[in-house]
Structures are given as C-alpha cells and as structure tokens.
Amino acid sequence: MQGEATYSDEVNHRARIWFFPNKFWAATKGMPKEEVNKLMEEVEKFAEEKNVEALRKYPFVFVGDPYTDQDQVA
C-alpha cells in the first residue's frame, strides 16, 4: 500500500537539482576531455554538498522545479 505524499515531500521534490545533459554537452563542446571531467567533478561535488548557490552558475543545472513557470512563483 502506498502512502500519501506529505507537504515536506512536495517541498523536497521542488528543491531538486536537475542536470540537463544536452546543455552540458553544448556548454563543453570543444573542451579538452580533462577539462570536461574536472567540470563534471566540480558539479557533482556541489550537488553532493547541496550547494545550490554554486550550482546556479551553471547553465546546464537547474535547482527547483523546471516545470513551474518561474514568472508565476511568488
């Protein structure tokens, strides 16, 4: 039997860290492999630390709910 989602579950869902591979590959196109690996390690480290401020600087990472219109968020 599956329980109902609580408000805190919904809040946590909306605070997820989203990674968009297609944007990552576009941003790293032409970079040396070593530099791409270093960048990925940095992003993974910030994600493990849940350092959302650091993650927001990357165009291929989104923190929050990417399916919500950000203009309508209070």
C-alpha positions as CSV (number, residue, x, y, z in Angstrom):
1,M,0.0,0.0,0.0
2,Q,1.4,3.4,-1.0
3,G,1.2,6.3,1.4
4,E,0.1,9.8,0.6
5,A,2.8,12.4,-0.1
6,T,3.2,15.0,2.6
7,Y,3.8,18.7,2.3
8,S,7.5,18.2,3.1
9,D,7.8,15.6,0.4
10,E,6.4,18.1,-2.1
11,V,8.8,20.8,-0.9
12,N,11.7,18.5,-1.3
13,H,10.6,17.5,-4.8
14,R,10.5,21.2,-5.8
15,A,14.1,21.7,-4.4
16,R,15.6,19.0,-6.5
17,I,18.8,19.6,-8.5
18,W,18.2,18.9,-12.2
19,F,21.0,18.2,-14.6
20,F,20.4,18.6,-18.4
21,P,23.0,16.5,-20.4
22,N,22.2,18.1,-23.7
23,K,23.0,21.6,-22.2
24,F,26.2,20.2,-20.6
25,W,27.4,18.8,-23.9
26,A,26.6,22.0,-25.7
27,A,28.5,24.0,-23.0
28,T,31.5,21.8,-23.1
29,K,31.7,21.3,-26.9
30,G,35.3,21.7,-27.9
31,M,36.7,21.5,-24.4
32,P,39.6,19.1,-23.7
33,K,38.4,15.8,-22.1
34,E,40.4,16.5,-18.9
35,E,38.7,19.9,-18.5
36,V,35.2,18.4,-19.1
37,N,35.9,15.7,-16.4
38,K,37.1,18.4,-14.0
39,L,34.0,20.4,-14.6
40,M,31.7,17.4,-14.0
41,E,33.6,16.5,-10.8
42,E,33.0,20.1,-9.6
43,V,29.3,19.9,-10.4
44,E,29.0,16.5,-8.7
45,K,30.8,17.9,-5.6
46,F,28.4,20.9,-5.3
47,A,25.4,18.6,-5.8
48,E,26.6,16.2,-3.1
49,E,27.0,19.2,-0.8
50,K,23.6,20.6,-1.9
51,N,25.4,23.9,-2.6
52,V,22.6,25.4,-4.7
53,E,24.1,28.8,-4.9
54,A,27.3,27.4,-6.6
55,L,25.1,25.2,-8.9
56,R,23.0,28.1,-10.1
57,K,26.0,29.5,-12.1
58,Y,25.9,26.5,-14.5
59,P,23.6,26.8,-17.5
60,F,23.1,23.0,-17.5
61,V,22.0,22.7,-13.9
62,F,18.6,23.9,-12.6
63,V,17.6,24.0,-8.9
64,G,13.9,23.8,-8.2
65,D,11.0,22.7,-10.3
66,P,11.9,23.2,-14.0
67,Y,8.3,22.6,-15.0
68,T,7.0,25.6,-13.0
69,D,6.8,28.9,-14.7
70,Q,9.3,30.9,-12.8
71,D,7.5,34.2,-13.6
72,Q,4.5,33.0,-11.6
73,V,6.4,31.9,-8.5
74,A,5.7,34.1,-5.5
